[in-house]
Amino acid sequence: MEEIYREIIEDSQDAYVCFEVENTHGILDEIKIIDMNKSYNKLSEQYEINVLDLLPSEYRLIIGSNTVFDKSNLNKKYSYEHYIKNELFINVDLYNGENNRFHLKFKILRTFNTGELRLSDIIRIAPFFAWMKDKDGKYVDVNNKFAEAVNLEYKQIIGKCNYDIWAKDTADVFIQEDQNVIKAQKKCDFENQVKLLVGDKIQYLQKVKWPITDVNGEIKGTIGIGLDVNEKIQLKDDIKKNEQFFQEISNNIDDVIIIRNKEKALYVSNSFEKIFGFNPESLYEDITLWHEEWENIDLIDGSRDYNNLEVTSNIVRVRSGKFDKWIQSKFVPVLGGNGKVIKKIGIISDITSRKELEEKLESLRMDFFANVSHEIRTPVTLILSCIQLLSARIDMLKSEEKEYFYKYTHIMKQNSYRLLKLVNNLIDTTKIDSGNFSYNPQNYDIISFVENICMSVSQFVNMNNMSIVFDTDEEEKIISFDLDNMERIILNLLSNAIKYNKANGNIEVNISCKENVKISIKDNGIGIPKSKQSRVFERFGQVKNKMKTEHEGSGIGLFLVKSLVELNGGEILLNSELSKGSEFVVILPDRVEEDEVAVTNINIDESKIDRMNIEFSDIYV
């Protein structure tokens, strides 16, 4: 009977091998083959395998501790599938004998032609997950990234199914995905959460799977790649949290937050209705409908240009019936890939209370200046009168004493004039702001008017080692202007030209009469930096210049000049270059008063001379 069984085993298609294991303290030292059949010889030669290849790598070194040897002892027979190499899968039955002798039977389950279900070498070292499965869902190839992620060796993965690699819930998802791919017979995209076997690490994968077919179109398995999208998922979570924070903030502030494109609103916060008194729903269809709610919209400051690439800020006053509000808005552009504005994010604030407070404070400030200025002008005038009387008495002294006292009375007089100039400027600016400034236009020859002023100051200019030149393209030009105002304008500009000119410098005064009347006063002094030129006409807008510090003004002279020019219907321009000089150009309209007769003569009396002394009082010879 034993001989019959021996012949059956010898001629069997299954491979049989009997071997003994020798171990020291449970560590596998050696495997000694006792017997084998023909099939084992044939398969071992054909596939270049030995007994060790038939054992899973994790069980080769240790005897016991839940290894295949231990399991075969407990169960008399232990069966398992095992991947050998080069797409070779075997089914193994391991029997436990006596004295560390084991009987092993195996047969080839399946093989594939090289390259049929194999990843390319490039994919094998790629930084993303890649795998191949046969039609039964067994892994037939994976790349290095996949093996690293699941913390298993390559041979521990090949031949295994999803349940051997992944947690059950994840394996269920993957199996369903594979079935969908095979059923659809086309590429499918999947994105879900994957829980790896390494600790409790959560890995997010975006997967693409597609079927593998042979030349006849028969499906042989599936192939897939997975991209690590942890950062993408984290970004989505962060965006969601930020949106929640944004909603929380926007719903609990008084300002309006608005997101818009060129045509319509994309988001408007709840405070809109509280500020403006109507529901913003219509703005989601057409952003311009906001303007139809008001009878008047005055753009006080800023720009409404949607395509502006800079951060824009503006202040508008909106009025409708009793509704009257000041609104400030600030919009930040969001640019697309082409560098153009695709949307804008803005915040709109109701600044009505602030503006009303500012107007009250400004009114109080101007009233204060006006009152103080009036109070100061009276004693200054008295001081000047006293100086005048002292000067008359000084004339009776001897020449040596005269010179001594004249020196100090001159200083007193000049600084009194300077103080009077400051007082007059403060009073006049408050009058202009309140609309109470006197304006009395007359028809007069502007050419002779400006020329006479230049002649009257020529001696003073020469005393300062400078020269003044007057030129015109017309001998006479009658226009309408306020003579007192124009005198202050010209004297103030000449005063600046003298103060900020260089030694032995020139002052050029030119009048041209074409479409309008242009009066140019030009010096070749220190000039004004480009960055500071926009401030010279502001109230108290002094330009600090280290090159010239001995002449300091109040900072309201040019503001007053600009106001007086505009009162006469004109405008004033500045052209200046640092270290080369400045040119102020007064442009007046070419018009006359219809009911007025041109004034033919103006005398430069004592009051005119005093005015020149006042305007030039901050110039020290």
Secondary structure, DSSP 8 states (H G I E B T S, - for coil): -HHHHHHHHHH-SSEEEEEEEEEETTEEEEEEEEEE-HHHHHHHHHHT--HHHHS-GGGSSBSSSS-HHHHHHHHSEEEEEEE-STT-EEEEEEEE-STTEEEEEEEEEE---TTTT---HHHHT-SSEEEEEETTS-EEEE-HHHHHHHT--HHHHTT--HHHHS-HHHHHHHHHHHHHHHHHTS-EEEEEEEE-SSTT-EEEEEEEEEEEE-TT--EEEEEEEEEE-HHHHHHHHHHHHHHHHHHHHHTTSSSEEEEE-SSSEEEE-THHHHHHSS-GGGGGT-GGGGGGG-SEEEEEES---TT--S-EEEEEEEEETTEEEEEEEEEEEEE-TTSSEEEEEEEEEE-HHHHHHHHHHHHHHHHHHHHHHHHHHHHHHHHHHHHHHHHHHHTTS-HHHHHHHHHHHHHHHHHHHHHHHHHHHHHHHHHHHHT-----EEEEEHHHHHHHHHHHHHHHHHHTT-EEEEEES-S--EEEEEHHHHHHHHHHHHHHHHHTS-TT-EEEEEEEESSSEEEEEEE-SS---GGGGGGTTSTT-----TT--S----S-HHHHHHHHHHHTT-EEEEEEETTTEEEEEEEE-----TT---B------HHHHHHHHHHTTT---
